[in-house]
Amino acid sequence: MMHTADLLKVFADHRGDAIVISGRGGRHWITLSDTALDIPLGDPAMGGHAGFGLGLALAQPEKRVVLFDSEGDILMSLGQLPTIAEQAPPNFYHFVLDNEVYATTGGQPVPNAKQVDYAAMARASGYPRAMGFTELDDFARSLPGILAAPGPVFVALKVFPEVENTPIGQRVRWRKRSADKVVSDLRAALGVV
Amino acid sequence: MADGAAALSPETVMRQMKQNGVTDIVWLPDSETNWLYLLMQADPDLRLIGVTREGHACSIAAGLFAGGRRPMLLIQNTGMLESGDSIRGWLMGLNVPVVLMVGYRGYTRHGVNTDTAATYTERFLMAFNIPFFLVENDSDSERISQAFALADRTRQPVVVLVGDEYHGFNR
């Protein structure tokens, strides 16, 4: 198991000029980078981050697009995997933070949490490369090669859950920009306004 | 409505897409707009992105828009009903000016529906405060451009309901 904050620090050293959709790693990523190419959307509607990443990667083929998705999102929209594999954007790097629970609702386990092989699901859906890591050292060693090769690639990462149990209204808001502002900032930075 | 020449032709819809700069169609097959697919597939300037559930089309369209493309959704009303939270979060919440062309399954023009997909379609749109236009034949096609203009002006999704009389269903 890895700590999300630790693996994001490892990734930050290799990020380059990639667009980063921080997804379920958002609260940690925002302490490392918060530019117009960082896309902390929060949770617009669960299950959709992979689709957003696909659309962005297709629209910006010259930019690497990196997504930190979650296993709960993947389970909610498994059908996005074959769509991504069919479109096969070579600039799309799909990381999945698998903490085995619904952390933001109190830590209830996702169905069959310890038995599901997400990398195998991605491979069976047609991703040309899919793999999983449970240890930070292994991930750190492999990351440069993962990012050097073309996507789409799917990387499942076992992480410790960071369970939130306080009522939503009492939680500390970590995002500095609204989700629509994040999108408009990105469009301005890309020159597509 | 008369048959034949007065029907909504796929060429007319394609012309509207071109006029409005559509670059990507995010779609799932449905029984009302099936006639468009072969025509779209033959167009090298259009990218077709097939989804397995209509809600997925919303976040994909949001990503395409964020990256500077001009997507359009092509789905059926049944899938739109299923997609409420994705429409809310990924399209309305992110201010995505996108047109959803929605096959109006069960539409009869008579106001008497036997298909609950039709019964709840306009009620759903009104509940979400999403503007919509009904298109049944070629003479209505300018409404598609009006939908694009409204989406751009409001930076919000707008729906074009495709009445199914092209097929001769439900008469």
Chai-1 contact restraints between the chains, C-beta under 6 A:
chainA,res_idxA,chainB,res_idxB,connection_type,confidence,min_distance_angstrom,max_distance_angstrom,comment,restraint_id
A,P44,B,G89,contact,1.0,0.0,6.0,A-B,restraint_1
A,P44,B,W90,contact,1.0,0.0,6.0,A-B,restraint_2
A,P44,B,G93,contact,1.0,0.0,6.0,A-B,restraint_3
A,A45,B,D85,contact,1.0,0.0,6.0,A-B,restraint_4
A,A45,B,S86,contact,1.0,0.0,6.0,A-B,restraint_5
A,A45,B,G89,contact,1.0,0.0,6.0,A-B,restraint_6
A,A45,B,W90,contact,1.0,0.0,6.0,A-B,restraint_7
A,G48,B,S59,contact,1.0,0.0,6.0,A-B,restraint_8
A,G48,B,S86,contact,1.0,0.0,6.0,A-B,restraint_9
A,G48,B,W90,contact,1.0,0.0,6.0,A-B,restraint_10
A,G51,B,H56,contact,1.0,0.0,6.0,A-B,restraint_11
A,G51,B,S59,contact,1.0,0.0,6.0,A-B,restraint_12
A,G51,B,I60,contact,1.0,0.0,6.0,A-B,restraint_13
A,F52,B,S59,contact,1.0,0.0,6.0,A-B,restraint_14
A,F52,B,A62,contact,1.0,0.0,6.0,A-B,restraint_15
A,F52,B,G63,contact,1.0,0.0,6.0,A-B,restraint_16
A,L54,B,I60,contact,1.0,0.0,6.0,A-B,restraint_17
A,G55,B,I60,contact,1.0,0.0,6.0,A-B,restraint_18
A,G55,B,G63,contact,1.0,0.0,6.0,A-B,restraint_19
A,G55,B,L64,contact,1.0,0.0,6.0,A-B,restraint_20
A,L56,B,G63,contact,1.0,0.0,6.0,A-B,restraint_21
A,L56,B,A66,contact,1.0,0.0,6.0,A-B,restraint_22
A,L56,B,G67,contact,1.0,0.0,6.0,A-B,restraint_23
A,A59,B,L64,contact,1.0,0.0,6.0,A-B,restraint_24
A,A59,B,G67,contact,1.0,0.0,6.0,A-B,restraint_25
A,A59,B,G68,contact,1.0,0.0,6.0,A-B,restraint_26
A,A59,B,R69,contact,1.0,0.0,6.0,A-B,restraint_27
A,Q60,B,G67,contact,1.0,0.0,6.0,A-B,restraint_28
A,S77,B,H56,contact,1.0,0.0,6.0,A-B,restraint_29
A,G79,B,T52,contact,1.0,0.0,6.0,A-B,restraint_30
A,G79,B,R53,contact,1.0,0.0,6.0,A-B,restraint_31
A,Q80,B,H56,contact,1.0,0.0,6.0,A-B,restraint_32
A,T83,B,V51,contact,1.0,0.0,6.0,A-B,restraint_33
A,A179,B,L94,contact,1.0,0.0,6.0,A-B,restraint_34
A,D180,B,L94,contact,1.0,0.0,6.0,A-B,restraint_35
A,D180,B,N95,contact,1.0,0.0,6.0,A-B,restraint_36
A,V183,B,A66,contact,1.0,0.0,6.0,A-B,restraint_37
A,V183,B,L94,contact,1.0,0.0,6.0,A-B,restraint_38
A,L186,B,A66,contact,1.0,0.0,6.0,A-B,restraint_39
A,V192,B,G68,contact,1.0,0.0,6.0,A-B,restraint_40
